């Protein structure tokens, strides 16, 4: 059944109440590789409840990780999940995320774009509590074989990599067990844990969650250029350009200026194969 863009866009948002506490935040940060060295004061702000702050990308897993695909069951969206790829992610925070909280989360289809041989569905998830809006998540879902329905092609968000050398370059190792730990925050897809499931998907071993790489990158930018202060971050977006495997190393290149940090992420052991592209952190 082809995508019915008009029906999807007209559908009522789905509403859910979500909650989290310091243990959810700490588990998420540990899944991103926080806590090494364990007693480093800079790491304790991600791992110790008495000093805890919340990375804005926690918004992608708050409520057990429903944000990325919360609108895929909307009217007009009837697609083969085997043809679905997570193409990109944007998080915009309206104020710092509290360590413990409850919120009302609404999910809807915000846009449907026709790329010819594929469709791109933008799923928007907004959350707020008694004090007002907390965050807005946009997940770009790439659906192979579902284009050609005559819709708008949509905007191009591609960024030109600066010709000058990066202002900072850091490397972050991915532990062998990192996907096993990260999935405890809510993404139970066996592609990230079971070799028997990964092989038919075209991988000789499980791959790391794209949103784990996304979180690792934001933590690296925060620690390297923002003095570890997550409250300075206002928005963060990326395009998932390639896979990465547990045990590999991320090379994170950063260009800064004008309240923005542009980033590229590659896999060191595979000749700098692209992992994240068109990546931008906006900050105060």
N, C-alpha and C positions, 0 to 999 in steps of 0.2 A: 504493500500500500504506500503510495507516494506521500510525502509530507504535505499536510494541509496547513500552510503558513498562516492563513487568515484565522483558522480555527485555533491554532496554537497561540497566536498573539492575543486572541479575544478571551481565552480561558481565564477563569478566576484564579488568583494566586492560591497556592497551597499554604496552609498555615500550620505551624507546629510550635510547641513550647519546648525549649531546650534549656539545659543547665550544665554547669561545670564547676569544678573546684580546683584547689591547688594541685591535687594529685593528677588530674587530667592535664594540667599545664606542664607539670614536671615530666610526666610520661611523654608528652609530645616533644618537649625540648630534648629529652634523652634520646628519642628516636631520631632527632636531627644531629646527634653527635655531641650534644652539650655534656659538660662534666669532665672534660679532659684538659688539664689535670683536675682531679676531683676536688682538690682543696684550693684551687686558684680562685681568688676573690672575684675575678671577672666572670668565671663560670658559675659561681654560687648564685649570681643574680638570675640564673636560669634553672637552678636545681634545688635551692634551699628556700623553704617556705617563708622564713623570716625576712628574706631579701628579694623575694620573687617579683619579676616583671614578666609581661606577656608579649611575646613576639606577635605582631599583627597578623602574620600568616596562620596563627592558631585559629583564626576565623574559618579556615578551610576544613577543620576537623571538629570544631565545637558542635556538640550535639551528635557525637559519634560519627562524624565525617559525612554528613548528608548534604553538605553545601554544593559539592561539585556536580552532582547529578540529580539534584532534588526536583527538577522539573521534567525529567525524561518520560514520565507517565502522563504528561499533559495531553488533552484532546488534540488530535491532528499530528501527534508524534507517535508513529508506529514503525519502528525501525529495528533491524536486526542488530542486536548488541555486539555481535561479532564484527560488524562493520564500523563500530564506534571507536574513535580515538579522542583523547583529551588533548585538544590542540593548543590551548592557551588558558591563562588564569590571571585575573586581576582582583586585587583586594584593595578597597579604599576604607580606611578607618576614620570615623568621625570624632573619636576621642579614644584615649587609651583603654584597652580591654581590661576589665577588672580581673583579679586573680580568681575570685569566686563570683559567680553571677547566674542569673536566670534571664532569659530573653524570649521574645516572640519572634520567630523566624518565618518569613514568607518567601516562597519560591515561585517564579513564573518564567515563561519564555519571553525574553526581552527583544529578540530579533531572530530572523531566519534569513540566511543569505544563500544565494544560488551561485556556486562556484563552477557550474558546468557538469563535471563528473562527480561532484560531491556537494553536500550541503553543510553549512555551518550553522549550528543552533547556539545562540547565546542564552544561557540559563542564568538568571539573576536571582540571587538570594540576599535578602536584606534582613537585618536583625536589629532589634531595639529593646530597651528595657524601660523602667519607669522614669528614667532620667533622659530618655530620648534615643535617637539613632546611635547604633554602635558601629556597624560595618555594612558594606555592600560588596558582595562577591559576584563577579562575572566569570563563568566558566564557558569557554568556547569549545563546543563539541563538534568534531569533524566526523561526518557520516559519509563514508564512501558509497558511491552508487546511487545517491539520493538527490543529485542535482538535476538540472534541466527542467525545472518546473516553472521557469519564467520569472523568478523573483529577482530582487536587487542583488548585485554582486557584493555589495558591502564595502566598507572602507579598508584601506591598506594601512596597517600599523607598523610597517617595516621600518627599522632604524638603520641608518648608515653607520657602520663602525668607524669611529674617528681614525684618521690616518696617522695621528701621532701615537707615541707609545702610551700604554696605560699609565694612569697615575699610581695605581697600586695593583699588584698581582699577588694572590695568595693561593696556596694549595690546601685542600681539605681531603684527608683520607676517608674512605667509606669502609666501615667495619664489615667483616663477613656476615655478621648477624644483624646488620642495621635494618634491613627490610623486615626481618622477623620482629624486631622491636617496634618499628614505626607502624606496622599494621595493627598493633594493639590500640592505636588511636582511632580505628574505625574502618580502615580499608582492608577488607578480608579477601580481596581477589587473590586466588591461589597462584596467579601468574607471578607473584612476588615471593612465593615460598616453596612451591612444589615443582621440582624439575619435570615430573611427568606431565604437568599442565603446561609448562613453559615450552616444551619441545614442539608440540603441535602448533603452537603460536609462532614458531620460527626462531626460537632462542634455545641455545644449548644449555642454559641455566636460567634461574629466575632473575628478573630485572628489578632494579630499585624503583619504587614509586616516583613518578614525576614530581608529585607534590612534596616528597621528601627532599629531592634535589632543590626544589623551589624554596623550601624552608631553610635548608643548609646555606643557600646562597644569601638569603636575607640576613641570616645570623652573621655570616662572614662580612657583609657590607656594614652592618650595624657595629660590629666589633672593630672593624678596621678604620672606618671613616666617620662614624657617628658617636664615638666615645662610649659605645655600648648602651646608648640611651634610646630605647625603643619608642619612647613618647615623641621623638622627633619625626618618626615615619608617618607620612600621610597616605601614600599609595604605593603599590608595587604590582608590576605586571610582567608577564613573560610569555614567550611562545616555546612550546616543547619541541625541540629540533632533533632530538635523538635520545636513545636509551643510554643508561649507565648501569653497570653491574656492581653488586657488592664486592668489595676488595679492590676496586679501582680508586683512582685519585681524581678529584675535581680540580681543574685549574680555573680560577675565577679572576678575570681581568676587569678593572674598574676605571672609568673615566668620570671625573667629577666636575661640577660647575653649575652655577645658577640654581641651587636647590635641587639638583638632580644628580643621580649617579647612574650612568649607563654601564651595563654589565654584559659580558659574554662568559659562557661556561662551557668548558670542553673536558674530554676524558684524556688524561695524560698518557695512559698506557696504550691508547689506540690512536697515536699520532694526532692528538688534539681533535678528535672527532667531536662535532658539535653536540651539545647536550641542551643548553638553553640559549635562545637568541631573542633579539628584540626585547631585551630585559631592561626595565627602568625602575629605579627607586626614587620616589619624590619625598622630600623632607624639608623641615623647617631649619 
